[in-house]
Amino acid sequence: MAINLTKGQKIDLRKSSGESLTNFCVGVNWGAIETKGFLGLSKNVVEVDLDLSCVLIDDQNKLYDHLYSPLYKLEVLQQFGLPKGKLLSVDGALKHTGDDLAGDTGGDDGLDNEIITVDLSKVDAKVNQIFFFLNNAGKEDFSQIPYAKIRMYEGTPTNVVSEFASYNVSADSQYVNKRSIIMGKLYKHNGEWKFSAIGDPTTDTFLGQTIQKIVQSYV
């Protein structure tokens, strides 16, 4: 049975069989915002452009690598000292499926809108922390988004073999005016990878601010 993570919870990446979880997906599924139209007779659907990203931190607590959408404007990224976005880590261990610009617009389809696949056996030995985070590229805040769920599972995005852990970021008053969430991190402890659910919402309006915050306050 999958672990339902709560903020601050730390878990071992060890399956019920005793084996370590090495190859897995980190996916996020979210829904578009639905509101009633004139006299409640129609329905308005507002697409939500969330971005799942991650940064890899080395053993000197420096930014080592990144995965985020190549659609981010380079001139804005450069204001934060960041390079162009890409979907594959330099060591080939992490791969992003690409930018979903809308979310589920016809109700929850149960499928993840953006996924990062992870092979811990390929992660460069210098890397000891990997942070996952969400940014909203639109104007809405997380309290308006009907559901957003991040989960770790074995298999493929369309064929989930076994869900290991999940973490819900549902519509909630604590997310008012929050447009970014630092979801959690993989980290090495005594040579073993573990996961910590951070779950901190922020008011960041751009991915560069979130990455700066991670490097300055979370590593």
N, C-alpha and C positions, 0 to 999 in steps of 0.2 A: 504494500500500500504506500502511495506517495506521501511524503512528509509535507504537511501544510506549514510553511515557514511563517514565523512571526518576526517582527522587527527586532534586530539584535541577536537573533538565534544563530548559533554556529553549529555546523554539522560536518561529520566525516563523510567523505565520498566513498562509502563502503556499502555495498548492496547486502541484502538479506542473506545471500549465498556466501558472504565473506569476501568476495572479490571487490577490488577497487573499481570505481566508475572512471573509465579513462576516455572512451569515445562517447560523446553525447551531444545533444542539441540544447541550446538555450533559446527559447522562443517566447515571443510575446504576441498575444491576441487581444485586439481591442475593437470597440464598436464606435460607429459614427454616432453623432448626437441627433436624437429625434425630438422634434417639438410639434405641437399641434398647430395647424394653420387656422385660417379664419373660421370662427364659430366652432372650432374643433372638428370641422368636417374634412379636413385634409391633414396631411403629415409632411412636415419639412425635415429633410435630412441634411445635416451639416457634416461633410467629410472631415475626418481628423487625421492629420499627418504627424503621427508619432515617429520618432527615429530611435531605434535600438542601436547603441554603439558600445564600444569597449576600448579601454586603453590598457596597455601592458606596461608594468613598472619594473625596472631592473633592481638588482641587489644594492644599488647605490641610491635607491629611491628617486630615480630619474625616469622621465617618460621614455620608454624604449620603442614602442610601436603603437599603432592605432588601427581601429576599424570603424569608419563612419562613412556616411553617404558621400559619394563623389559629387553629388548635386550641390553640396554647400559651396558658396562662392569663395574662390581662393583669396580674393582681396580682403574678405572679411576674416577668413581663417588666419591670414598673415598678421592681422592686428593682434592676434593672440600668440604669434610665433608658431602657428601650426601649419603643417603641409596639407596638400590636397587630400581629400578623402579617398579611401580605397576599400576593397572588399575582401582582401586576402592578406594575412599577416606575412611578414618577411620569412618566417620559418615554416610557413605552410600549415601551421597547426590550427589556425582559426580562419573560418570563412563565413562571410556574410552573404545572405541570399539576395540582398538588394532592397531598395527603398520602396515601401508601400506608402502611397500618398493619400490614401482614403480611409483605411480601416474597413470593418464589416459594415456595408451599407444596407444589407437586407436581413439584419438580425445575426445573432451569434452563430457562426458556421462551425465553431469548434476547432478551426485551424489557425495556426499562428500566422500573423501577417508579416512578421520579420523574424528571421532565425539566424543565430550564429552557431555554426558547428564547431566543436572543440575536440582536438585530439591531444590530450595532455602529454602523451609520449613524445610528441614532436615539438613541444614548447621549448624555446631556447633556454639553456641552463641558467642564463643570466636573469631570466624573468622570475620574480617571486610573488607578484601580485597582478591580478587581472580584474579590473573594475568594469561592471556592466551598468549602464544608465540609460534613461529615456529622456528625450527632449521633445517638446511639442513645437513643431515648426509653424503652427497656426497661432491664433489669438486666444483660443479657449484655455481654461485652466483644467487641472485634473479632476476638480470636483464636478465638472460638467460631463465628463466622459462616462458613459454608462457602465463600462467594465474595461478593465485592463489586467491581464494576468500573465505573469512571467513564469515559466516552468522549465525544468531540466528533465530530459528524457532520452532514452536510448531508441534508436531507430532512425527514421527519416521524417521529414516534415509531414509527409502524407501517410506514413505508416508508423505510428508510435508503438513500439514494442513494449516498453515499460516506462511509466512516468516515475521519476525518482523524487522530485520535490517541486512544489509550486508556491507561488507567492502572489496574493491578490492585491491589486490597487484599485479597489472599487470606488465609485462615486462616494465621496465622504467630505464633510465640512473641513477637515484638516487640510484638504488640498485646495482650498479657495486661494486664488492668486498664485498657485504653484504651477509652474510650467516645465519643471524638470524634476526627475527623481533619480537619486543615486541608489540603484536597486540592491547591489550586493557585490561581493568580490570573492574570487578564488584566491587562495593564498597558500604558500608553502609553510609547513610547520614541521620541523624535524624531518625534512625530506618528503613529507606527504602533503598532497593537496587537500585542502578543506574548503568549505564555503561558509561565508558569513552574510546573512541577510541584513543589509544596512537600512534600506527603506526611508531615507531622508529626502523629503521634498524640498525644493528650493525655488526661488523666484527668478532664476536664470532665464533669460529670453533667448540666449544663444548657446550652442554647444561649447564654444570656446570658454565661456564663463564656467561651465560645469567642469571642464577638464582642468582649468586653473584651480578651481576649488578642491578637486580631488588631489592634485599634486601638492597643494599648499596645506591641506588640512586632514587628509585621510590616509596618507601613506606613512 
